[in-house]
């Protein structure tokens, strides 16, 4: 018995198969086409939205006027309503305006904090954290400064981060930690082990290097002074304890 089908039988089976499954096949094709053109439409929409946001952002930046404090309000509103990367840029720019022109540090800190939830870019997040730390420093919240700086992940900011960290430790009278931070700021950042960015090891700029070295000298002096005072106090306390012990021993002998 032959199991091979004749040409007519094969055509018949194909027709029977299509009769049973044509709806499924058509549905799959339609869904595929809808998904493809839907994706194309979504990409086109996002591009148009980004271009519109870019143009609006540039317009709002041009309208900023230090002589008109309310000129920043539209930029803030744009940052709140927009969902592109330009909302992050708007937050950063508005925060800078609040700091430099209005001296409204709490408002600037809020804008920078909001920007952190709008991006996954570690570069932008690092910039935001550094600016937040500087604001916290102005508000004399030095422990917050240290906590915020610990969140910076970009190695290229090592000098800046440790410069601010050293300043915060100085305000906390922790001169030993300040010296350590300033020394890290002056040292090159660790080279990228992948070998791709070995030539981009982070170093402070010439002006920053000069400023850090001046502060390092002061911190080292205060550290040595603090240590000497502590040693003197420890010696004084020890002498007092010994004197009290001698007095107690003498009293016990008299008794």
FISE-78334 format. One record per residue: x, y, z of N, C-alpha, C in turn. Coordinates in steps of 0.1 Angstrom, whole numbers, plus 5000, padded with zeros to 4 digits. Layout:
BEGIN
XYZXYZXYZ...
END
This chain:
BEGIN
500949885000500050005000500950125000500650224992501450344991500850455000501750515008501350625017501450765010501950764998502150894991500850944985500551074987499251124983499451174968498451164961498451224947498351374948498651434937498551584936497151634940496151574936494751614939494451604954494951484959494751464974495451574982496751614978497451714985496751844985496251884973495552004972494252004980493651894981492451874989492651895004493851835008494151845022494551995026495252065017495552205019494352285020493352265011492152335011491352315024491352185029490752155041491352225053492752225053493452295064493152445064493152505052492852645052491452675056490552585052489152615056488952615071489752535078489652525092490452635100491552685094492452775101492552915095491852945084492053075078491753195087490753175096490453285105491653315114492353205119493453225128494653285120494853245108495953295100495753445098494553475094494253625091494353705104493953645115494053725128495553745131496353645129497753665132498453765123498053765110498553865101498154005105496854015108496354155112496954205125497154115135497754155147499254195145499954125136501254155133501454295126500454315117500554445110500154555119499154535128498754645137499954675147500654565151501754585161502854665154503154625141504254695134503954845132502754865126502355005123502155085136501655015147501455085160502855125165503855035164505155065169505755185161505555185148506055295139505355425143504055415146503355535149503855595163504055495172504455545186505855605185506755545177508055605175508055745169507155755159506955885153506455985162505455945170504856035180505856075190506655985195507656025205508656125199509056095187509956195181509456335179508156335175507456465173507356535187507056455197506856515211508156565216509256495213510556535218510956665211510656675198511056795190510256915196508956895198508056995204508657045218508956945226509456975239510757055239511657015229512957085227512657225224511757255214511457395210510857475222509957405229509357475240510357505251511257415254512257435264513157545260513657555248514557665243513857795245512557795242511757925243511657975257511457875266511357915281512657955286513757895282515057935286515358075282514958105270515258245264514358345272513258305278512358395285512858425299513758345304514258365318514858495319514458565330515058705332515258725347516458745351516758765365516058885371515658975363514959095368513459065369512958945364511558905365511558765372511458765385511458635392510358535388509258595383508158505379508458435366509458475359509758415346510058275347510458225359510858085360509557995362508458055365507257975368506857885356506857945344506457865332507457745330508657765333509657665331509357545341509057585354508657485364507457415360506457485354505157415350505457325339506357365329506757275318507357145324508257165333508957045339507956945346506857005351505856915358504956845348504756905337503756845327504456765316505656795313506356725302506856595306506956495297507456365301508656315292509356415287510556385279511756425287512956405282514156435289514256585291513556665284513556805285512956855298512056775304511556805317512656795328513556705326514756695335515656825334515856855321516756975318516057095324514757105323513957225328514057225344514057115350514157105365515557165369516557115362517957155365518157305363517657355352517757495348516957585358515757545362514957615371515557615385516157505389516757495402517957595402518757595392519857695391519357835392518257865386517758005387517358035401516657935408516257955422517457985431518557915428519757925437520458055434520758085421521558205418520858335418519558335414518858455413517958485425517258385430516258395440516758355454517858285455518358235468517358155475516458085468515457995474515957855473516757815483517457685483516457575485515457585494514557465495513757435482513357545475512657525463513557455452514757505452515757445443516057295446516157265459516357125463515157035459513957085460512757005456512756985441513157085433513157065419514256955415515356965421516456865418516056725422515356715434514956585439513956525429513056615424512056565414512656515401513756575398514456535385515056395386515356345398515856215400514956105396513656125397512656025394512256025379512856115372512456135358513456075348514556025353515655975344516355855350516855775341517655655345519155685343519455805337520855835334521655855347522655775349523555795361524355925360524655975348525356095347524456215352523256215347522356325352521956315367521856195371521556175386522756215394523956195390525156235397525156385398524856455387524856595387523856655396522656585396521556635405521956615420522556495423522956475437524056575441524956605433526056705436525356845439524456885431523857015433522957015445522256895448521556885460522456905472523556835472524556835483525056985485525257055475525657195476524657285483523357255479522257325485522157295500522257165503522257125517523357185525524457205519525657265525525257415529524657475519524157615522523157625533522357525534521357515545521957455558523257435558523957385570523457245575523057165565522657025568523756935564524856935572526056875568526056725567525256665576525156515576524356475563523356555560522656525547523556535535524456635536525456645525526256515523526756465534527556335533526656225527525456215532524556105527524256125512523956245508523656265494524856235485526056275489527256255481527556105479527156025489527355875488526555815477525555885471524755835461525355865447526355945446526955985433527755865428527455815416528155695411529155715400529055835394529955865383531355895388532355815384533755835388534355965384533856025373534456145368534256265378533356245387533056345397533756335410534656235411535356215423536056335430536756415422537356535428536256635434535256655426534256755431533456695443533156565442532456505454533256515466534456475466535356475478535756615482535756715473535956845477534756895486533556865482532356905490532356825503532656695502532656605513533656665524534856705519535856765529535256885535534556975528534057095533533057065544532156965542531156925551531856875564532856785563533556735575534256855582534756955575535357065582534257135591533057155586531957215593531557135605531757005604531456915615532656895625533756975622534956965631535556825630535356755620535956625618537056635608538156685613539256725605540056615599540056505606540756385600540056335588538756325588537956285576538056385565538156515569538256625559539556605551540656575559541956555553541856435543541256335547541156215539540356245526539256315527538456355516539156435506539856535511540656625502541756555495542356455502543456375495542856295484541656235486541056155476540656245464540256365467539956465456541156495447542256495453543556535446544056415439543756295443544256175436543456135424544156075414543356025402542355925406541255925398540255825400540755695395540355575401540755445396540555435381541555375374541355345360540255245357539655255346538555165342539255025339538854925346539554795344539254735330538254785323537954735310538954785300539754885303540754935295540255045285538955075285538355165276538555305279538555335292538655475296539855505305540955435303542155455311542655595310542455655298543055785296542155895302540955855307540055955313539955955328541055905334541055905349540856045354539956065364539456195368540556265376540756385373541656475380540956615382541256675393540656815395541156915385540357015381540857115373541957195380542757275373543857345379543357435390542257505388541757595399541257515411540557405408539957325419541157265426542157215419543357155426543957255435544057385431544657485439543857515452542557515450541657545461541657425471541657305466541657185475542957185483544057215477545357205484545357315495544757425493544757535504543857485515542757425512541857365522542457245529543257175522543857055528544957095538545657205535546657255545545957305557544857375556544157415568543557305576543057205568542457085575543557005583544656995576545856925583546256995595546357125595546757205606545757185618544457195614543357185624543357045630543656945621543656805626544756785636545956835633547156825642546856895655546257015654545857095666544857015674543856965668542856885675543356765681544256695674544956585680545756615692546556725691547356765702546556805714545456875712544556915723543956795729543556695721542956575726543956495735545256485730546256425737546556495750546556625750546756705762545556685772544356675767543256655775543256515781543656415773543756275778544856265789545956335787546956335797546456405810545756515808545156585820544156495828543356425820542356335826543056225833544156165827544856055833545556105846546156225846546756275858545756295869544556345865543556365875543056235881542956135872542456005877543555945887544855965883545855915892545955985905545756115904545756195917544556155926543456135920542256085928542555945934543155865925543455725930544455735942545455825941546455845952545755895965544855985963544056045975543255935981542555855973541755745978542655645985543755615980544755515986545255565999545555695999546055756012544955756023543755786019542655776029542355636034542555536025542355406030543455366040544655416037545855376046545655446060545055566059544855636072543755566081542855506073541755436080542255306086
END
